[in-house]
Amino acid sequence: MSGKHWQAHRLSWTIHNGDIPAGLFVLHKCDNPKCVRPDHLFLGTQSDNCYDMITKGRQVAPDRSTSPHTKIPHSELDNIVKRWKSGETQRAIGKAYGASDVAVSVMLKKNGIRK
């Protein structure tokens, strides 16, 4: 297709569903990067991809010092929301709880605090 190098899952999506809108990625329901089954593929943002990765337990902090799987007690939600709304970064909040910034993001999203 126009001399472009395609990743197989992206080509599969395009053949079966049409163009991939700008800013979206082709993600895998089955978590198999080699999979090209159209029913295993869906479109999402980079944020959706990260959320999917975290909720399925596939991510560890790059330096392995913290894990997004760290359970931040739900009882801390109010404190986390206050810190985040006051301008503190998710990274700083996560560090305070021994978790990653992504874990904080997931917690805020799951509770409808941010989109």
C-alpha positions as CSV (number, residue, x, y, z in Angstrom):
1,M,0.0,0.0,0.0
2,S,1.8,3.0,-1.4
3,G,5.3,1.7,-0.7
4,K,4.9,2.2,3.0
5,H,6.1,-0.4,5.6
6,W,3.2,-1.6,7.6
7,Q,3.0,-3.3,11.0
8,A,0.8,-6.3,10.4
9,H,-1.9,-5.4,12.9
10,R,-2.2,-1.9,11.5
11,L,-2.5,-3.3,7.9
12,S,-5.2,-5.8,9.1
13,W,-7.2,-3.0,10.7
14,T,-7.0,-0.8,7.6
15,I,-8.0,-3.7,5.3
16,H,-11.0,-4.6,7.4
17,N,-12.1,-1.2,8.8
18,G,-10.6,1.6,6.8
19,D,-8.1,4.3,7.7
20,I,-6.8,4.7,11.2
21,P,-7.8,8.2,12.4
22,A,-4.9,10.6,13.3
23,G,-3.9,10.3,16.9
24,L,-5.3,6.8,17.4
25,F,-3.5,3.5,17.7
26,V,-4.5,-0.1,16.9
27,L,-4.6,-2.0,20.1
28,H,-4.9,-5.7,20.9
29,K,-7.7,-7.2,23.1
30,C,-5.6,-10.4,23.2
31,D,-2.3,-8.7,24.1
32,N,-0.5,-10.7,21.4
33,P,1.5,-8.1,19.3
34,K,1.6,-10.6,16.4
35,C,-2.1,-11.0,16.2
36,V,-3.9,-9.7,13.1
37,R,-7.4,-11.0,13.8
38,P,-9.8,-8.1,13.2
39,D,-12.0,-9.1,16.1
40,H,-9.0,-8.8,18.4
41,L,-8.1,-5.3,17.4
42,F,-9.6,-2.0,18.5
43,L,-8.7,1.7,18.2
44,G,-7.6,3.8,21.2
45,T,-5.4,6.6,22.3
46,Q,-2.0,6.3,23.9
47,S,-3.7,6.8,27.2
48,D,-6.1,4.0,26.5
49,N,-3.2,1.8,25.6
50,C,-1.5,2.6,28.9
51,Y,-4.7,2.1,30.9
52,D,-5.2,-1.3,29.2
53,M,-1.6,-2.3,29.9
54,I,-2.0,-1.4,33.6
55,T,-5.3,-3.0,34.2
56,K,-4.1,-6.2,32.6
57,G,-0.9,-6.2,34.8
58,R,1.6,-5.9,31.9
59,Q,3.6,-2.8,33.1
60,V,6.5,-2.3,35.5
61,A,8.3,1.0,36.0
62,P,11.4,1.3,33.7
63,D,13.8,1.3,36.6
64,R,11.9,-1.5,38.3
65,S,11.9,0.6,41.5
66,T,8.1,0.9,41.6
67,S,5.3,-1.0,40.2
68,P,1.9,0.3,39.0
69,H,0.4,-2.9,40.6
70,T,1.2,-1.4,44.0
71,K,-2.1,-1.1,45.8
72,I,-2.7,2.4,46.9
73,P,-5.4,2.2,49.6
74,H,-8.7,3.5,48.4
75,S,-8.9,5.3,51.7
76,E,-6.1,7.6,50.3
77,L,-8.2,8.7,47.4
78,D,-9.3,12.0,49.0
79,N,-5.7,12.9,49.9
80,I,-4.5,11.9,46.4
81,V,-7.2,14.1,44.7
82,K,-6.4,17.1,47.0
83,R,-2.6,16.7,46.1
84,W,-3.3,16.4,42.4
85,K,-5.8,19.3,42.3
86,S,-3.3,21.5,44.2
87,G,-0.8,20.9,41.3
88,E,1.3,18.1,42.6
89,T,2.4,15.8,39.8
90,Q,1.2,12.3,39.5
91,R,4.8,11.2,39.6
92,A,5.4,12.9,43.0
93,I,2.2,11.5,44.4
94,G,3.0,8.0,43.2
95,K,6.5,8.2,44.7
96,A,5.0,9.1,48.0
97,Y,2.9,5.9,47.9
98,G,5.6,3.7,46.4
99,A,3.7,3.5,43.2
100,S,4.1,4.8,39.6
101,D,2.6,7.9,38.1
102,V,0.5,5.6,35.9
103,A,-1.0,3.9,39.0
104,V,-2.1,7.3,40.3
105,S,-3.5,8.1,36.9
106,V,-5.4,4.9,36.8
107,M,-6.8,5.5,40.3
108,L,-8.0,9.0,39.3
109,K,-9.6,7.7,36.1
110,K,-11.3,4.8,37.7
111,N,-12.9,7.2,40.2
112,G,-14.0,9.7,37.6
113,I,-11.6,12.4,38.7
114,R,-9.9,12.8,35.4
115,K,-10.6,11.6,31.8
